[in-house]
Amino acid sequence: LRDKRINTYNWTNQIPEQHLIDDIVRGIHNYVPSKQRRVRYDLRIIPTHAMPELQQKMYRGTEADLGNPKSRYNPQVLAPYVLAFGIRGTPQDNVDKNYYLYEAGVEIGLAAMYVSLAAPAVGLAVGFCACIQNDNDMVDDIGIHPQLYLGIGYKSDDVTYHCPVYNAEAYIPNSDDYQKPPIEEYIK
């Protein structure tokens, strides 16, 4: 299962059955730890396959290099479903705001990792996207300031996809462009 967890950039046209998405999300609630069970994040389930205008808005907001006129975009959000995570509300219980934001980030990470393992367990793939340039513009549409998108669907092995911004085929990002440091540098 762990070997199936990769960042997915390209999707087939097959729509996952709703019960698969519901089971994954229910698993977040039932199994993902939360400090003092407070759940410091909001989650939106977006059936982007049925909301093409919203999907286009999300995609346009994932521009990777804002100053570059030939910037690439993040096709993870072209998945048939997108889970959007945002920080929930404001600090509660007299918790310092910075600590609250820290807790929210940790909890979003835990929930995202759960999804990245639960989805492949039922044959689905996941694509992570935190390059969100239009989070303020998304509030009216999804009710939160998204911090992380997780695209969910069936992985395509194609190395290109149709980029709606350029109305042309574009190569998926090359995973070899970004390498982790050697394990000895950060695990001791």
HUGIGI-V112816 format. One record per residue. N is the residue number from 1. RES is the residue in one letter. SS is DSSP state (A for helix, B for strand, O for the rest). PHI is phi in whole degrees, -180 to 180 (999 if undefined). Layout:
# HUGIGI-V112816
((N,RES,SS,PHI) (N,RES,SS,PHI))
This chain:
# HUGIGI-V112816
((1,L,O,999) (2,R,A,-63) (3,D,A,-73) (4,K,A,-87) (5,R,O,-82) (6,I,O,-132) (7,N,B,-81) (8,T,O,-100) (9,Y,O,-116) (10,N,O,-135) (11,W,B,-128) (12,T,O,-80) (13,N,O,-85) (14,Q,O,-70) (15,I,O,-93) (16,P,O,-62) (17,E,O,-65) (18,Q,A,-57) (19,H,A,-64) (20,L,A,-67) (21,I,A,-65) (22,D,A,-60) (23,D,A,-65) (24,I,A,-63) (25,V,A,-67) (26,R,A,-62) (27,G,A,-63) (28,I,A,-57) (29,H,A,-64) (30,N,A,-80) (31,Y,A,-121) (32,V,O,-83) (33,P,O,-67) (34,S,O,-144) (35,K,A,-56) (36,Q,A,51) (37,R,A,56) (38,R,O,-85) (39,V,O,53) (40,R,O,-88) (41,Y,B,-131) (42,D,B,-106) (43,L,B,-132) (44,R,B,-119) (45,I,B,-98) (46,I,B,-115) (47,P,O,-79) (48,T,A,-61) (49,H,A,-62) (50,A,A,-105) (51,M,O,-134) (52,P,A,-61) (53,E,A,-67) (54,L,A,-66) (55,Q,A,-60) (56,Q,A,-63) (57,K,A,-65) (58,M,A,-61) (59,Y,A,-61) (60,R,A,-61) (61,G,O,-83) (62,T,O,-107) (63,E,O,-59) (64,A,O,-83) (65,D,O,-137) (66,L,O,-56) (67,G,O,-84) (68,N,O,-95) (69,P,O,-66) (70,K,O,-113) (71,S,O,-58) (72,R,O,-88) (73,Y,O,-118) (74,N,O,-104) (75,P,A,-73) (76,Q,A,-57) (77,V,A,-82) (78,L,A,-87) (79,A,O,-66) (80,P,O,-69) (81,Y,B,-132) (82,V,B,-132) (83,L,B,-96) (84,A,B,-112) (85,F,B,-107) (86,G,B,-140) (87,I,B,-77) (88,R,O,-87) (89,G,O,56) (90,T,O,-125) (91,P,O,-53) (92,Q,O,-119) (93,D,O,57) (94,N,O,58) (95,V,O,-81) (96,D,O,-55) (97,K,A,-59) (98,N,A,-63) (99,Y,A,-68) (100,Y,A,-60) (101,L,A,-64) (102,Y,A,-61) (103,E,A,-59) (104,A,A,-61) (105,G,A,-62) (106,V,A,-62) (107,E,A,-68) (108,I,A,-62) (109,G,A,-62) (110,L,A,-64) (111,A,A,-65) (112,A,A,-64) (113,M,A,-65) (114,Y,A,-59) (115,V,A,-60) (116,S,A,-67) (117,L,A,-101) (118,A,A,-71) (119,A,A,-64) (120,P,A,-62) (121,A,A,-64) (122,V,O,-114) (123,G,O,88) (124,L,O,-103) (125,A,B,-115) (126,V,B,-133) (127,G,B,-125) (128,F,B,-89) (129,C,B,-145) (130,A,O,-112) (131,C,O,-87) (132,I,O,-118) (133,Q,O,-90) (134,N,O,-119) (135,D,A,-59) (136,N,A,-65) (137,D,A,-71) (138,M,A,-85) (139,V,A,-58) (140,D,A,-63) (141,D,A,-84) (142,I,A,-120) (143,G,O,82) (144,I,O,-144) (145,H,O,-89) (146,P,B,-66) (147,Q,B,-106) (148,L,B,-152) (149,Y,B,-109) (150,L,B,-121) (151,G,B,-76) (152,I,B,-133) (153,G,B,179) (154,Y,O,-99) (155,K,B,-69) (156,S,O,-101) (157,D,O,-89) (158,D,O,-63) (159,V,O,-95) (160,T,B,-127) (161,Y,B,-144) (162,H,B,-84) (163,C,B,-86) (164,P,O,-68) (165,V,O,-69) (166,Y,O,-92) (167,N,O,50) (168,A,B,-153) (169,E,B,-72) (170,A,B,-133) (171,Y,B,-77) (172,I,O,-69) (173,P,O,-57) (174,N,O,-86) (175,S,A,-60) (176,D,A,-72) (177,D,A,-68) (178,Y,O,-122) (179,Q,O,-114) (180,K,O,-71) (181,P,O,-68) (182,P,O,-57) (183,I,A,-55) (184,E,A,-66) (185,E,A,-74) (186,Y,A,-128) (187,I,O,-120) (188,K,O,-132))
